[in-house]
């Protein structure tokens, strides 16, 4: 599959990225290589391979997961305590989308 410069420009626009021409060319090559690897993986015969629901499905006692324990959540005031700017009970952040 060949990724075009136009497709890279569209993806960059959707991601709100400003790419230079040399970056567009490089991204097109990189995305092309990634999709090539995925095509190779799609050629593998996975007949009879059961899908995994999680990586540690057979780990039992060797699993590194902690036991779930209920504990109180942070209050709103505690959560906002270190916020550089807050107001009305929320974090205030600079505007990033200007469309």
ABEGO torsion letter per residue (X at the ends): XBBBAAAAAAAAAAAGBBBBAAAAAAAAAAAAAAAAAAAAAAABBABGBBBBABAAAAAEAABABBBBBBBBBBBAAAAAAABABBBGGBBBBBBABBX
